[in-house]
Amino acid sequence: VLVRGQRVFSPDFTVLTPSGNRVLLEIVGFWTPEYRRHKSQVLEAFFDTPLVLAIPQSLKAQWTKHKFSPNHRVIFYSQEVFPGEIIRAIEENS
């Protein structure tokens, strides 16, 4: 669990790279508009934290207005998130 001021972030997974870097992984499921707004604020608070977000392709339009940090990598997935995509995103983020 990460804490910054009044914001708390509990990612789905924490991945340690072979070089010892820590990259967080958040798999987005169905989020209500209110929760998505809240989560956007949390992501902004943790802009400097290496993070991979896996977002369903069906929600891509709902995330187009969000300005992702350069430290955040986004994967859009259809039915499932493939490990190779996550590994590539983590390598790009390390």
Secondary structure, DSSP 8 states (H G I E B T S, - for coil): -EEETTEEE--SEEEE-TTS-EEEEEE-----HHHHHHHHHHHHHTTTS-EEEEEEGGGGGGGTT----TTEEEEEESS---HHHHHHHHHHH-
